[in-house]
């Protein structure tokens, strides 16, 4: 039995990054032998075991043969005679097909080390086309490693386009699409995820609401980048910059402008009412991908309210209060901070405005704190009951917002 460290842990170390999970492949063993050594079985589709002390994953070396459509349509062979090179050959990309022996030596049959050095994402072999999930994985790797200069090899992009045209992507279950999207939104360059899927013709299949934004013009005085798809890429990257690793904020930033794809041609490049028209495609996307409630709720708020936040200085005191209330900011105050980040990402996700100040964000948080500080205990009339308490509390909070704005104006 021989044991090798494989996959991301090896790849990331060679890139000079802190390695994440450590996965191992075991050559020349059987499930019975692993159990006898105390390993705990966890694999459902093929034999994977957890080390009894470290909890790290150990998988038997295997080969795969396509037996049906989709990413689950495979017959797996874990015969003890499967070699390390055969196991590495069935992996997705060359940079993930590098193994490290227990003595520290590297096994690199597909040239993954050279591709890492050249910053090339290249498919490991012709079997790449058999698993549609690999198109999304390629896009996700670009979101993570794009800042390091990683580029998809032309021949790999050609295969991805072939896969997009074959209908195989239709076999992906919504949960897997969402999983890949959420992870991509946690990385530094979500725009690379979108660009890769768009270039491979897969974006229209897995995220049609986002694909529809490309080619839609906007007013150049507000959007020097003009193209709504490009604006969306910039907003997503800005959200990743402002809220690193936060896919809740990232998803809201990704979907805030979906209504612009529905603007009638005669209205372009203006998008009057896009914040309201975007709610229907947003809800459809969330329903299709089974998006978690926290992501969905913030996305709906950001879609509906982002123009109101941009116009914050023009809003009446009562309107500011009602915006906070619509967002449930008095019961769930963290939402207002999230909303402010999404709106800042929208404002700064524009050509030439990446480093511009966004005063509306801090001001929204300040007025929220002021309104939040007023509670029912502060009401002077103790005879109030039921709905009258809510009405009086609303009035008191509006007054507090007004006072805070007046004080700020005097200070200026």
C-alpha positions as CSV (number, residue, x, y, z in Angstrom):
1,X,0.0,0.0,0.0
2,X,1.3,3.5,-1.0
3,X,-0.2,6.8,0.2
4,X,0.1,10.1,-1.7
5,X,-1.1,13.6,-0.9
6,X,-3.0,14.9,-3.9
7,X,-5.2,17.7,-5.3
8,X,-5.5,21.1,-3.8
9,X,-3.1,20.7,-1.0
10,X,-0.2,20.0,-3.4
11,X,-1.4,22.6,-5.9
12,X,-1.7,25.4,-3.3
13,X,1.6,24.7,-1.8
14,X,3.3,24.9,-5.2
15,X,1.6,28.3,-5.7
16,X,2.9,29.5,-2.4
17,X,-0.6,29.6,-0.8
18,X,-1.7,28.2,2.5
19,X,-3.1,24.7,1.8
20,X,-6.6,23.9,2.7
21,X,-8.0,20.3,3.2
22,X,-5.5,17.5,2.8
23,X,-6.7,14.7,0.6
24,X,-4.9,11.5,0.0
25,X,-5.0,8.7,-2.5
26,X,-4.2,5.1,-1.5
27,X,-2.7,2.8,-4.1
28,X,-2.7,-1.0,-3.8
29,X,-5.3,-1.4,-1.0
30,X,-8.8,-2.6,-0.5
31,X,-11.8,-1.4,1.6
32,X,-11.3,-4.4,3.9
33,X,-7.6,-3.5,4.4
34,X,-8.5,0.1,5.2
35,X,-11.2,-0.9,7.7
36,X,-8.7,-3.3,9.4
37,X,-6.3,-0.3,9.9
38,X,-9.1,1.6,11.7
39,X,-10.1,4.0,8.9
40,X,-13.8,5.1,8.9
41,X,-15.8,4.7,5.6
42,X,-17.6,7.8,4.4
43,X,-17.8,7.5,0.6
44,X,-21.2,6.8,-0.9
45,X,-20.2,6.5,-4.6
46,X,-16.7,5.1,-4.2
47,X,-14.5,4.1,-1.2
48,X,-13.4,7.1,0.8
49,X,-12.2,6.8,4.4
50,X,-11.3,9.1,7.3
51,X,-8.0,8.7,9.1
52,X,-8.7,7.5,12.6
53,X,-6.5,10.2,14.2
54,X,-6.3,13.2,11.8
55,X,-9.8,12.9,10.2
56,X,-8.2,13.6,6.8
57,X,-9.7,11.9,3.7
58,X,-8.1,8.9,2.1
59,X,-9.6,7.6,-1.2
60,X,-8.7,4.4,-2.9
61,X,-7.1,4.9,-6.3
62,X,-9.8,4.6,-9.0
63,X,-10.7,4.9,-12.6
64,X,-14.0,6.1,-14.0
65,X,-15.9,5.1,-17.1
66,X,-18.8,7.1,-18.5
67,X,-22.1,5.1,-18.3
68,X,-24.8,7.8,-18.6
69,X,-25.6,11.5,-18.8
70,X,-24.6,13.9,-16.1
71,X,-21.9,14.2,-13.5
72,X,-23.1,11.0,-11.7
73,X,-23.2,8.8,-14.8
74,X,-20.0,6.9,-14.1
75,X,-18.9,3.4,-13.3
76,X,-16.0,3.5,-10.8
77,X,-13.2,0.9,-10.6
78,X,-11.2,0.7,-7.3
79,X,-9.3,-2.5,-8.1
80,X,-6.0,-2.7,-6.1
81,X,-4.2,-2.8,-9.4
82,X,-5.2,0.8,-10.4
83,X,-2.0,2.8,-10.6
84,X,-1.4,6.3,-9.3
85,X,-1.0,7.6,-12.8
86,X,-4.3,6.1,-13.8
87,X,-6.0,7.8,-10.8
88,X,-4.4,11.1,-11.6
89,X,-5.4,10.8,-15.3
90,X,-9.1,10.8,-14.5
91,X,-8.9,14.2,-12.6
92,X,-10.2,17.4,-14.0
93,X,-7.2,19.7,-14.5
94,X,-3.5,19.1,-14.8
95,X,-2.8,21.4,-11.9
96,X,-5.0,19.1,-9.7
97,X,-3.2,15.9,-11.0
98,X,0.0,16.3,-9.0
99,X,0.8,13.8,-6.2
100,X,3.3,14.1,-3.4
101,X,4.8,10.9,-1.9
102,X,5.4,10.4,1.8
103,X,9.1,11.2,1.1
104,X,8.2,14.6,-0.4
105,X,8.8,13.5,-4.1
106,X,6.3,14.8,-6.7
107,X,4.6,12.7,-9.3
108,X,3.4,14.8,-12.2
109,X,2.5,12.7,-15.2
110,X,0.4,15.4,-17.0
111,X,2.7,18.4,-16.7
112,X,0.7,20.1,-14.0
113,X,3.7,21.8,-12.4
114,X,4.6,23.4,-15.7
115,X,1.0,24.6,-16.1
116,X,1.1,26.1,-12.6
117,X,4.2,28.0,-13.5
118,X,2.7,29.2,-16.7
119,X,-0.6,30.0,-15.0
120,X,-2.6,27.8,-17.3
121,X,-5.8,25.9,-16.5
122,X,-5.7,22.9,-18.8
123,X,-8.0,19.8,-18.8
124,X,-6.3,16.6,-17.7
125,X,-7.5,14.5,-20.7
126,X,-10.3,13.8,-23.2
127,X,-12.5,12.4,-20.4
128,X,-13.0,16.0,-19.2
129,X,-16.0,16.4,-21.4
130,X,-17.8,13.5,-19.6
131,X,-18.5,15.6,-16.5
132,X,-20.5,18.8,-17.0
133,X,-19.7,20.0,-13.5
134,X,-16.2,20.6,-14.6
135,X,-17.3,23.6,-16.6
136,X,-18.4,25.3,-13.4
137,X,-15.3,24.1,-11.6
138,X,-13.2,25.7,-14.2
139,X,-15.0,29.0,-13.8
140,X,-14.7,28.7,-10.0
141,X,-11.0,28.2,-10.2
142,X,-10.7,31.3,-12.3
143,X,-12.5,33.3,-9.6
144,X,-10.0,32.0,-7.0
145,X,-6.8,32.1,-9.0
146,X,-7.6,34.8,-11.6
147,X,-5.7,37.4,-9.5
148,X,-2.6,35.2,-9.9
149,X,-2.9,35.4,-13.7
150,X,-4.5,32.1,-14.3
151,X,-5.9,31.7,-17.8
152,X,-8.0,28.9,-19.4
153,X,-6.1,27.0,-22.1
154,X,-7.7,27.6,-25.5
155,X,-8.2,23.9,-26.1
156,X,-9.9,23.6,-22.7
157,X,-12.2,26.5,-23.5
158,X,-13.0,24.8,-26.8
159,X,-14.0,21.6,-24.9
160,X,-16.1,23.7,-22.5
161,X,-18.0,25.3,-25.4
162,X,-18.5,21.8,-26.8
163,X,-20.0,20.7,-23.5
164,X,-22.2,23.7,-23.3
165,X,-23.6,23.0,-26.7
166,X,-24.2,19.3,-26.0
167,X,-27.0,19.7,-23.5
168,X,-25.0,18.0,-20.7
169,X,-25.2,21.1,-18.5
170,X,-28.9,20.5,-18.3
171,X,-28.2,17.5,-16.1
172,X,-26.7,19.5,-13.3
173,X,-28.9,19.6,-10.2
174,X,-29.6,23.1,-8.8
175,X,-27.9,22.4,-5.6
176,X,-24.5,21.8,-7.3
177,X,-24.9,24.9,-9.5
178,X,-25.6,26.9,-6.3
179,X,-22.7,25.3,-4.5
180,X,-20.2,26.3,-7.2
181,X,-21.7,29.8,-7.5
182,X,-21.6,30.4,-3.8
183,X,-18.0,29.3,-3.6
184,X,-17.0,31.5,-6.5
185,X,-18.6,34.5,-4.8
186,X,-16.3,33.9,-1.8
187,X,-13.2,34.3,-3.9
188,X,-11.4,37.5,-4.9
189,X,-12.4,37.7,-8.5
190,X,-16.1,36.6,-9.1
191,X,-15.9,38.4,-12.5
192,X,-13.6,35.7,-13.8
193,X,-16.3,33.1,-12.9
194,X,-18.8,35.1,-14.9
195,X,-16.5,35.8,-17.8
196,X,-15.4,32.2,-18.1
197,X,-19.0,30.9,-18.2
198,X,-19.9,33.6,-20.6
199,X,-17.0,32.8,-22.9
200,X,-17.8,29.0,-22.8
201,X,-21.5,29.8,-23.7
202,X,-22.5,28.1,-20.4
203,X,-23.7,31.2,-18.5
204,X,-26.9,31.4,-20.5
205,X,-27.7,27.8,-19.4
206,X,-26.9,27.9,-15.7
207,X,-27.5,31.7,-15.0
208,X,-29.7,33.0,-17.8
209,X,-30.8,36.0,-15.7
210,X,-27.1,37.1,-15.5
211,X,-26.3,36.3,-19.1
212,X,-29.1,38.5,-20.3
213,X,-27.3,41.6,-18.9
214,X,-24.4,41.3,-21.4
215,X,-24.8,43.7,-24.3
216,X,-27.5,45.9,-22.5
217,X,-26.4,49.6,-22.7
218,X,-26.6,52.0,-19.8
219,X,-26.2,55.8,-19.6
220,X,-22.6,56.7,-20.1
221,X,-22.7,59.6,-17.6
222,X,-23.5,57.1,-14.8
223,X,-21.8,54.1,-16.3
224,X,-18.7,54.8,-18.2
225,X,-18.3,51.1,-18.8
226,X,-21.7,51.2,-20.6
227,X,-22.3,47.4,-20.9
228,X,-24.5,46.2,-18.0
229,X,-22.7,42.8,-18.0
230,X,-19.4,44.5,-17.6
231,X,-20.8,46.6,-14.8
232,X,-22.1,43.5,-13.1
233,X,-18.6,42.0,-13.3
234,X,-17.1,45.1,-11.7
235,X,-19.8,45.2,-9.0
236,X,-19.1,41.5,-8.1
237,X,-15.4,42.2,-7.8
238,X,-16.0,45.3,-5.7
239,X,-18.3,43.3,-3.4
240,X,-15.5,40.7,-2.9
241,X,-13.2,43.5,-2.1
242,X,-15.5,45.2,0.4
243,X,-16.7,42.0,2.0
244,X,-14.1,39.3,1.5
245,X,-15.5,35.7,1.6
246,X,-19.1,36.9,2.2
247,X,-21.2,35.1,-0.4
248,X,-24.4,36.6,1.1
249,X,-23.3,40.1,0.2
250,X,-21.8,38.7,-3.0
251,X,-25.1,37.2,-4.2
252,X,-27.0,40.4,-3.5
253,X,-24.4,42.3,-5.5
254,X,-24.6,39.8,-8.3
255,X,-28.4,40.1,-8.7
256,X,-29.1,43.7,-7.9
257,X,-29.6,44.8,-11.6
258,X,-31.5,41.9,-13.1
259,X,-34.3,44.3,-14.2
260,X,-32.0,46.0,-16.7
261,X,-32.2,43.0,-19.0
262,X,-36.0,43.6,-19.2
263,X,-35.9,47.2,-20.2
264,X,-37.7,47.8,-23.5
265,X,-35.5,48.8,-26.4
266,X,-37.1,52.2,-26.9
267,X,-36.2,53.2,-23.4
268,X,-32.5,52.3,-23.6
269,X,-30.0,53.4,-22.3
270,X,-32.3,54.5,-19.5
271,X,-33.6,51.9,-17.1
272,X,-36.6,53.5,-15.3
273,X,-38.1,51.1,-12.7
274,X,-35.5,48.4,-13.1
275,X,-35.2,47.9,-9.4
276,X,-38.9,46.8,-9.3
277,X,-38.8,44.8,-12.6
278,X,-35.7,42.9,-11.3
279,X,-37.6,41.3,-8.5
280,X,-39.4,38.7,-10.6
281,X,-36.3,37.3,-12.3
282,X,-34.5,37.4,-9.0
283,X,-37.2,35.3,-7.3
284,X,-37.2,32.9,-10.2
285,X,-33.4,32.4,-10.0
286,X,-33.6,31.9,-6.2
287,X,-36.4,29.3,-6.6
288,X,-34.6,27.4,-9.4
289,X,-31.3,27.2,-7.5
290,X,-32.9,26.7,-4.1
291,X,-31.0,29.7,-2.8
292,X,-30.8,29.9,1.0
293,X,-33.2,32.3,2.8
294,X,-30.5,34.7,4.0
295,X,-29.1,35.1,0.5
296,X,-32.5,35.5,-1.0
297,X,-33.8,38.1,1.5
298,X,-30.8,40.4,1.2
299,X,-30.8,40.1,-2.6
300,X,-34.4,41.2,-2.7
301,X,-33.7,44.1,-0.5
302,X,-30.7,45.2,-2.5
303,X,-32.6,44.9,-5.8
304,X,-35.6,46.9,-4.5
305,X,-33.7,49.5,-2.5
306,X,-30.3,50.2,-4.1
307,X,-31.5,53.4,-5.9
308,X,-33.1,54.6,-2.7
309,X,-29.8,54.3,-0.8
310,X,-28.0,56.0,-3.6
311,X,-30.5,58.9,-3.3
312,X,-30.3,58.9,0.5
313,X,-29.6,62.7,0.9
314,X,-32.7,63.4,-1.1
315,X,-35.1,61.2,0.9
316,X,-37.4,62.6,3.4
317,X,-36.9,61.6,7.1
318,X,-40.0,59.4,7.0
319,X,-38.9,57.8,3.8
320,X,-35.5,56.9,5.4
321,X,-37.3,55.3,8.4
322,X,-39.6,53.3,6.2
323,X,-36.7,52.1,4.1
324,X,-35.1,50.8,7.3
325,X,-38.4,49.2,8.4
326,X,-39.0,47.5,5.0
327,X,-35.6,45.9,5.3
328,X,-36.5,44.6,8.8
329,X,-33.6,46.7,10.1
330,X,-35.1,47.1,13.6
331,X,-35.4,43.3,14.2
332,X,-32.4,42.3,12.2
333,X,-30.0,45.3,12.3
334,X,-27.1,43.5,10.6
335,X,-29.1,43.6,7.3
336,X,-28.6,47.4,7.0
337,X,-24.8,47.1,7.1
338,X,-25.0,44.3,4.5
339,X,-27.3,46.5,2.3
340,X,-24.9,49.4,2.6
341,X,-22.0,47.2,1.4
342,X,-24.0,46.0,-1.6
343,X,-24.9,49.6,-2.6
344,X,-21.3,50.7,-2.2
345,X,-20.2,47.9,-4.4
346,X,-22.8,49.1,-7.0
347,X,-21.6,52.7,-6.8
348,X,-17.9,51.9,-7.1
349,X,-18.3,49.0,-9.5
350,X,-18.0,51.4,-12.5
351,X,-15.2,52.4,-14.8
352,X,-13.0,55.0,-13.2
353,X,-15.0,55.1,-9.9
354,X,-13.4,52.1,-8.2
355,X,-11.8,54.3,-5.5
356,X,-14.5,56.9,-5.2
357,X,-16.0,57.7,-1.8
358,X,-19.5,56.5,-1.0
359,X,-20.9,58.8,1.7
360,X,-24.4,57.2,1.6
361,X,-23.1,54.0,3.2
362,X,-21.8,55.5,6.5
363,X,-24.8,57.9,6.5
364,X,-27.3,55.1,6.2
365,X,-25.6,53.3,9.1
366,X,-25.5,56.5,11.2
367,X,-29.2,57.1,10.7
368,X,-30.0,53.5,11.4
369,X,-28.1,53.7,14.7
370,X,-30.1,56.8,15.6
371,X,-33.4,55.2,14.8
372,X,-32.5,52.0,16.5
373,X,-31.7,53.8,19.7
374,X,-35.3,54.8,20.1
375,X,-37.4,52.1,21.7
376,X,-40.9,51.7,23.0
377,X,-39.6,52.4,26.5
378,X,-38.7,55.9,25.4
379,X,-42.3,56.8,24.6
380,X,-43.8,59.3,27.0
381,X,-47.4,58.2,26.7
382,X,-47.8,55.0,28.8
383,X,-51.5,54.7,27.9
384,X,-50.7,53.6,24.3
385,X,-51.7,50.1,23.3
386,X,-51.6,47.8,20.2
387,X,-51.1,49.6,16.9
388,X,-50.9,53.0,18.6
389,X,-47.5,52.0,20.1
390,X,-46.1,51.2,16.6
391,X,-47.4,54.5,15.2
392,X,-45.9,56.5,18.1
393,X,-42.6,54.6,17.8
394,X,-42.4,55.3,14.1
395,X,-43.0,59.0,14.8
396,X,-40.4,59.1,17.5
397,X,-37.8,57.4,15.3
398,X,-38.5,59.8,12.4
399,X,-38.0,62.7,14.7
400,X,-34.7,61.3,15.8
401,X,-33.6,60.9,12.2
402,X,-34.6,64.5,11.5
403,X,-32.7,65.8,14.5
404,X,-29.6,63.8,13.6
405,X,-29.7,65.2,10.0
406,X,-30.2,68.8,11.3
407,X,-27.3,68.4,13.7
408,X,-25.1,67.1,10.9
409,X,-26.1,70.0,8.6
410,X,-25.2,72.5,11.3
411,X,-21.9,70.9,11.9
412,X,-21.1,71.1,8.2
